[in-house]
Amino acid sequence: MSAASSTLVAAPATDAASLALRARARNLRRRRLVRLSQAAVVVLLLGSWEFFSRIGVIDEFFFGSPVGIAERLWDWAINGTAYGSLWFQIYVTAKESVLGFVAGVVTGVILGVALGEVPFLADVFQPFIKAVNALPRIVLGSIFVMWLGLGLASKVMLAAVLVFFVVFFNAFQGVRSVDRNLISNARILGATRLQVVWHVVIPSAMTWIIASLHVALGLAVIGAIVGEFLGSQYGLGLVIATAQNTFDANGVFGAMLIIGLLAAGAESLMALVEKRLLAWRPASAADSSAKGI
């Protein structure tokens, strides 16, 4: 009787461990399949591009070729660009993007939370925010270049403006979507207005804010590149502009590839930050499905 009882108790634990192992194995197989499929797509696209450029279906003068792009990047890495070291151009663009991203996120979150919490402020500033948001970004970039010159400040400002509006509207909507019962309960327990905002409102709106940061990262890079394109002394945007003016298709695509790799690296870093900041949130059905569980 005792042995049977211990078997019955041990069985659920064994089944749970077995299910967990099978889930991890499915997850690992799925990730491998995804990576192999991604590699196959890249090889197919690049192989087709190179093949059709070699046989003349694609004009290399306008569209370049994978081999030509690789050669241009190698030449830049060894001999530098027309404006100095390739690594320095990457550093300049990355610095402008990071500074613009940080400035836009900080101001967007602060104003989004403030206007979301104080309806009177939202009513006052709503038409002004909409008016500025409606302005074409290329116009703002030109204005910033005139005001702040060709240096770092104009590029950071344009990147910050692009980031600000995405983060602001998400933070604003996130604050407006907070469960009012949570706020009421916190106030009943004696929390001050500032404590409610810090411990209830911001954590509840964090999902909205984090979601906006993925888009904001790309916009920060775009803002820096557009600012450099409009007028700059250094940066990948200037490298692209020069390649375009000299009809160097391989140079244009090579610089775009570098920008894409920078954005992908930043996105991976943002995913890690999101995982840490939202660790308290229970996994949704979609998340579980994506993990193969």
Order of alpha helices (4+ residues) and beta strands (2+ residues): alpha-alpha-alpha-alpha-alpha-alpha-alpha-alpha-alpha-alpha-alpha-alpha-alpha
